[in-house]
Amino acid sequence: MAAPKKGRRPAGGQSRPGRALALILIAMVALTGGMFWSGHTTPRLGIDLAGGTSITLKAKAEPGQESAVNETNMNTAVGIIERRVNGLGVSEAEVQTQGESNIIVNIPRGTNEKQAREQVGTTAQLYFRPVLGVTNGGPAVAPSASSSGSPSATPKPSASTSGSSVGEKPGTPTATGSAQGRALTEALKAPSPTPTPTGSASSSTTPKATGTPSATLTPDAATAALQQKFTSLNCLDPKQRTAAGQGVKPTEPTVACGEDEPGVWSKYLLGPAEVEGRDVDDAKGQLDQQRGMWIVTMDFTDAGSKKFQAITSKLSAQADPQNRFAIVLDGEVVSAPSVRQTLSASAEISGNFNQQSAQDLGNILSYGALPLTFETQSVDTVTAALGGEQLKAGLIAGAIGLGLVIIYLVAYYRGLSLIAILSLGVSALLTYVIMALLGPAIGFALNLPAVCGAIVAIGITADSFIVYFERIRDELREGRTLRPAVERAWPRARRTILVSDFVSFLAAAVLFIVTVGKVQGFAFTLGLTTLLDVVVVFLFTKPVMTLLARTKFFGEGHTWSGLDPKRLGAKPPLRRTRRANASVAGPVDPKEA
């Protein structure tokens, strides 16, 4: 019989369990630390557990525009509604599509729940307004002798005609403090005709070097009220941001806030709307191959082209910030590009865009031209008490199921049940921590179906342990000792576990794709726990089993270890069988006979 080659690891060779255990320990510590560092130590609860209001909206298109109800437009509407509701201070509102034409809005119980319900079904209003003044987002500073003030936030991307290469202008300080107060007072009190409804410029006032507004309000009372509103507006307050543009007609000047970058806000004094969202024919974010940068292109209708040409002709002749137009959605400035030349039927917005920001702005501009309206189909109030009772019943059912699994493991596998229970504990810890982190990260909410998915996962995880334990017992029945049996059983058990978990994950993925609403919570939790089952079995269960096989209690097959060869009906040791087979070809020793 040929001797085994040196340096070649046999199939049942021992693994290095320390590395795997160190890896999963580091992952557990990092995830748990991240959970406490983020401040979200409990999973976010869905509306059925937290209580609140569920609103169903149905999209309708204008006659002849039925194709407007499509996936892209619905997703854009979802983003706008979510932005609108959360802007009212309703934290963690859930907005998602259901089917092809429905949108479900789940508003958790909160102080602004009633106001959010009123705003949900309102069609978004998109306007292009000239910028009269801009400063930082906080309330105006106390008057001082200095007129330098503080610079405004970085200007928005600049607008240009298609094909023009216009970069973003560097930040230019605008008038603040006492100088700004005097400039606004002079500009707002100076008489100037109100722009005509068509959006054409009716006056061409030369701007001052300090950046004073050029459009005005003629009534003194309205002028003073608008100036006071602009001075006191604090864009850092979500409630003030939302209320700033409410109840303002398109033909009236207004104030609004705009976010330049996360957490950095500017406030704007805006003139009457010159162009409406319905004047936009199409808009999209795309990559300019020649310049290697992301831009947003806009095409206008015939009527919109005339309006846009008139306003850009006026703006291009003025200094910053009066050469900008603000794109205002629901009373908030989403972009305020500067104009370098007269534009007409098409334009592009360029600046510090990436793919996501360019496509988002393109979707917002396109939404202004969408012939979509939404009507409320149903409004359901969900009480937290009902959800709490159902959750309690579900947790009791889960506890009973887990208890039965543990009783079965202890009765049948005895000492091996310790490994299974520890593995279940590790899996439960990872599931809880990841759910807590996914709440603020992707908006995952733990609802009743998700709890059911976690309960079902107990059986899937226990099944993986059983497969591995039975493979080890099969090897022991063949006459092998425990340490080789643990290693030889692993490749066979691994294949079975992977196939089983793949089928379970595939079912969860298909269920998540083809369903909507709360059922997706069940599918998501089932898929997540299935992936964690693979991680726990590979990085915890198998290494722990390898280490315990080296102990006297398990290695020598103690009666309560669950690996007693006698109880398993093991055959004689394979070593004797191999010696007997090796001596068949040679002479038989009389002593051995």
Secondary structure in CASP SS format (residue, H / E / C, confidence):
PFRMAT SS
TARGET T0000
AUTHOR 0000-0000-0000
METHOD secondary structure of the structure
MODEL  1
M C 1.00
A C 1.00
A C 1.00
P C 1.00
K C 1.00
K C 1.00
G C 1.00
R C 1.00
R C 1.00
P C 1.00
A C 1.00
G C 1.00
G C 1.00
Q C 1.00
S C 1.00
R C 1.00
P H 1.00
G H 1.00
R H 1.00
A H 1.00
L H 1.00
A H 1.00
L H 1.00
I H 1.00
L H 1.00
I H 1.00
A H 1.00
M H 1.00
V H 1.00
A H 1.00
L H 1.00
T H 1.00
G H 1.00
G H 1.00
M H 1.00
F H 1.00
W H 1.00
S H 1.00
G C 1.00
H C 1.00
T C 1.00
T C 1.00
P C 1.00
R C 1.00
L E 1.00
G C 1.00
I H 1.00
D H 1.00
L H 1.00
A H 1.00
G C 1.00
G E 1.00
T E 1.00
S E 1.00
I E 1.00
T E 1.00
L E 1.00
K E 1.00
A E 1.00
K E 1.00
A E 1.00
E C 1.00
P C 1.00
G C 1.00
Q C 1.00
E H 1.00
S H 1.00
A H 1.00
V C 1.00
N C 1.00
E H 1.00
T H 1.00
N H 1.00
M H 1.00
N H 1.00
T H 1.00
A H 1.00
V H 1.00
G H 1.00
I H 1.00
I H 1.00
E H 1.00
R H 1.00
R H 1.00
V H 1.00
N H 1.00
G H 1.00
L C 1.00
G C 1.00
V C 1.00
S C 1.00
E C 1.00
A C 1.00
E E 1.00
V E 1.00
Q E 1.00
T E 1.00
Q E 1.00
G C 1.00
E C 1.00
S C 1.00
N E 1.00
I E 1.00
I E 1.00
V E 1.00
N E 1.00
I E 1.00
P E 1.00
R C 1.00
G C 1.00
T C 1.00
N C 1.00
E H 1.00
K H 1.00
Q H 1.00
A H 1.00
R H 1.00
E H 1.00
Q H 1.00
V H 1.00
G C 1.00
T C 1.00
T C 1.00
A C 1.00
Q C 1.00
L E 1.00
Y E 1.00
F E 1.00
R E 1.00
P E 1.00
V E 1.00
L E 1.00
G E 1.00
V E 1.00
T E 1.00
N E 1.00
G C 1.00
G C 1.00
P C 1.00
A C 1.00
V C 1.00
A C 1.00
P C 1.00
S C 1.00
A C 1.00
S C 1.00
S C 1.00
S C 1.00
G C 1.00
S C 1.00
P C 1.00
S C 1.00
A C 1.00
T C 1.00
P C 1.00
K C 1.00
P C 1.00
S E 1.00
A E 1.00
S E 1.00
T C 1.00
S C 1.00
G C 1.00
S C 1.00
S C 1.00
V C 1.00
G C 1.00
E C 1.00
K C 1.00
P C 1.00
G C 1.00
T C 1.00
P C 1.00
T C 1.00
A C 1.00
T C 1.00
G H 1.00
S H 1.00
A H 1.00
Q H 1.00
G H 1.00
R H 1.00
A H 1.00
L H 1.00
T H 1.00
E H 1.00
A H 1.00
L H 1.00
K H 1.00
A C 1.00
P C 1.00
S C 1.00
P C 1.00
T C 1.00
P C 1.00
T C 1.00
P C 1.00
T C 1.00
G C 1.00
S C 1.00
A C 1.00
S C 1.00
S C 1.00
S C 1.00
T C 1.00
T C 1.00
P C 1.00
K C 1.00
A C 1.00
T C 1.00
G C 1.00
T C 1.00
P C 1.00
S C 1.00
A C 1.00
T C 1.00
L C 1.00
T C 1.00
P C 1.00
D H 1.00
A H 1.00
A H 1.00
T H 1.00
A H 1.00
A H 1.00
L H 1.00
Q H 1.00
Q H 1.00
K H 1.00
F H 1.00
T H 1.00
S H 1.00
L C 1.00
N C 1.00
C C 1.00
L C 1.00
D C 1.00
P H 1.00
K H 1.00
Q H 1.00
R H 1.00
T H 1.00
A H 1.00
A H 1.00
G C 1.00
Q C 1.00
G C 1.00
V C 1.00
K C 1.00
P C 1.00
T C 1.00
E C 1.00
P C 1.00
T E 1.00
V E 1.00
A E 1.00
C E 1.00
G E 1.00
E E 1.00
D E 1.00
E E 1.00
P C 1.00
G C 1.00
V E 1.00
W E 1.00
S E 1.00
K E 1.00
Y E 1.00
L E 1.00
L E 1.00
G C 1.00
P C 1.00
A C 1.00
E C 1.00
V E 1.00
E E 1.00
G H 1.00
R H 1.00
D H 1.00
V E 1.00
D E 1.00
D E 1.00
A E 1.00
K E 1.00
G E 1.00
Q E 1.00
L E 1.00
D E 1.00
Q C 1.00
Q C 1.00
R C 1.00
G C 1.00
M E 1.00
W E 1.00
I E 1.00
V E 1.00
T E 1.00
M E 1.00
D E 1.00
F E 1.00
T C 1.00
D H 1.00
A H 1.00
G H 1.00
S H 1.00
K H 1.00
K H 1.00
F H 1.00
Q H 1.00
A H 1.00
I H 1.00
T H 1.00
S H 1.00
K H 1.00
L H 1.00
S C 1.00
A C 1.00
Q C 1.00
A C 1.00
D C 1.00
P C 1.00
Q C 1.00
N C 1.00
R E 1.00
F E 1.00
A E 1.00
I E 1.00
V E 1.00
L E 1.00
D C 1.00
G C 1.00
E E 1.00
V E 1.00
V E 1.00
S E 1.00
A C 1.00
P C 1.00
S E 1.00
V E 1.00
R C 1.00
Q C 1.00
T C 1.00
L C 1.00
S C 1.00
A C 1.00
S E 1.00
A E 1.00
E E 1.00
I E 1.00
S E 1.00
G C 1.00
N C 1.00
F C 1.00
N C 1.00
Q H 1.00
Q H 1.00
S H 1.00
A H 1.00
Q H 1.00
D H 1.00
L H 1.00
G H 1.00
N H 1.00
I H 1.00
L H 1.00
S H 1.00
Y H 1.00
G C 1.00
A C 1.00
L C 1.00
P C 1.00
L E 1.00
T E 1.00
F E 1.00
E E 1.00
T E 1.00
Q E 1.00
S E 1.00
V E 1.00
D E 1.00
T E 1.00
V E 1.00
T C 1.00
A H 1.00
A H 1.00
L H 1.00
G H 1.00
G H 1.00
E H 1.00
Q H 1.00
L H 1.00
K H 1.00
A H 1.00
G H 1.00
L H 1.00
I H 1.00
A H 1.00
G H 1.00
A H 1.00
I H 1.00
G H 1.00
L H 1.00
G H 1.00
L H 1.00
V H 1.00
I H 1.00
I H 1.00
Y H 1.00
L H 1.00
V H 1.00
A H 1.00
Y H 1.00
Y H 1.00
R C 1.00
G C 1.00
L H 1.00
S H 1.00
L H 1.00
I H 1.00
A H 1.00
I H 1.00
L H 1.00
S H 1.00
L H 1.00
G H 1.00
V H 1.00
S H 1.00
A H 1.00
L H 1.00
L H 1.00
T H 1.00
Y H 1.00
V H 1.00
I H 1.00
M H 1.00
A H 1.00
L H 1.00
L H 1.00
G H 1.00
P H 1.00
A H 1.00
I H 1.00
G C 1.00
F C 1.00
A C 1.00
L E 1.00
N C 1.00
L H 1.00
P H 1.00
A H 1.00
V H 1.00
C H 1.00
G H 1.00
A H 1.00
I H 1.00
V H 1.00
A H 1.00
I H 1.00
G H 1.00
I H 1.00
T H 1.00
A H 1.00
D H 1.00
S H 1.00
F H 1.00
I H 1.00
V H 1.00
Y H 1.00
F H 1.00
E H 1.00
R H 1.00
I H 1.00
R H 1.00
D H 1.00
E H 1.00
L H 1.00
R H 1.00
E C 1.00
G C 1.00
R C 1.00
T C 1.00
L H 1.00
R H 1.00
P H 1.00
A H 1.00
V H 1.00
E H 1.00
R H 1.00
A H 1.00
W H 1.00
P H 1.00
R H 1.00
A H 1.00
R H 1.00
R H 1.00
T H 1.00
I H 1.00
L H 1.00
V H 1.00
S H 1.00
D H 1.00
F H 1.00
V H 1.00
S H 1.00
F H 1.00
L H 1.00
A H 1.00
A H 1.00
A H 1.00
V H 1.00
L H 1.00
F H 1.00
I H 1.00
V H 1.00
T C 1.00
V C 1.00
G C 1.00
K C 1.00
V H 1.00
Q H 1.00
G H 1.00
F H 1.00
A H 1.00
F H 1.00
T H 1.00
L H 1.00
G H 1.00
L H 1.00
T H 1.00
T H 1.00
L H 1.00
L H 1.00
D H 1.00
V H 1.00
V H 1.00
V H 1.00
V H 1.00
F H 1.00
L H 1.00
F H 1.00
T H 1.00
K H 1.00
P H 1.00
V H 1.00
M H 1.00
T H 1.00
L H 1.00
L H 1.00
A C 1.00
R C 1.00
T C 1.00
K H 1.00
F H 1.00
F H 1.00
G H 1.00
E C 1.00
G C 1.00
H C 1.00
T H 1.00
W H 1.00
S H 1.00
G C 1.00
L C 1.00
D C 1.00
P H 1.00
K H 1.00
R H 1.00
L H 1.00
G C 1.00
A C 1.00
K C 1.00
P C 1.00
P C 1.00
L H 1.00
R H 1.00
R H 1.00
T H 1.00
R H 1.00
R H 1.00
A H 1.00
N H 1.00
A H 1.00
S C 1.00
V C 1.00
A C 1.00
G C 1.00
P C 1.00
V C 1.00
D C 1.00
P C 1.00
K C 1.00
E C 1.00
A C 1.00
END
